[in-house]
Amino acid sequence: VRHKRGQKVRGQRTKSTGRTEGTIGVNVEAIKEDMEEGGDEE
């Protein structure tokens, strides 16, 4: 079942390891675009 989902199989913790797909963290480009549009509010 886990192979089909692309998850780890042998009991590794998966919250922070195995980060091959998707980005985790802050998207700086999106923040810059929001600031340029006049984002004074938080």
C-alpha positions as CSV (number, residue, x, y, z in Angstrom):
1,V,0.0,0.0,0.0
2,R,2.8,2.5,0.9
3,H,4.7,1.8,-2.3
4,K,1.6,2.8,-4.3
5,R,1.3,6.1,-2.4
6,G,5.0,6.8,-2.8
7,Q,5.6,6.8,1.0
8,K,8.5,5.3,2.9
9,V,8.1,1.6,3.6
10,R,10.6,0.6,6.2
11,G,9.5,2.6,9.2
12,Q,11.2,5.9,8.6
13,R,9.6,9.0,10.0
14,T,8.1,10.9,7.1
15,K,7.3,14.3,8.5
16,S,10.6,15.9,7.8
17,T,12.5,13.2,5.8
18,G,12.0,12.1,2.2
19,R,11.3,15.5,0.8
20,T,11.5,14.8,-2.9
21,E,8.2,16.2,-4.0
22,G,6.6,19.5,-3.1
23,T,8.2,22.5,-1.5
24,I,8.1,23.0,2.3
25,G,8.9,26.4,3.6
26,V,8.3,30.0,2.7
27,N,7.6,31.1,-0.8
28,V,9.6,34.3,-1.1
29,E,8.4,35.2,-4.5
30,A,4.7,35.2,-3.4
31,I,5.6,37.4,-0.4
32,K,7.4,39.9,-2.7
33,E,4.4,40.1,-5.0
34,D,2.1,40.8,-2.1
35,M,4.4,43.5,-0.8
36,E,4.5,45.2,-4.3
37,E,0.7,45.3,-4.4
38,G,0.7,47.5,-1.4
39,G,0.6,45.2,1.5
40,D,1.2,47.3,4.6
41,E,-1.1,45.1,6.7
42,E,0.3,42.0,8.3
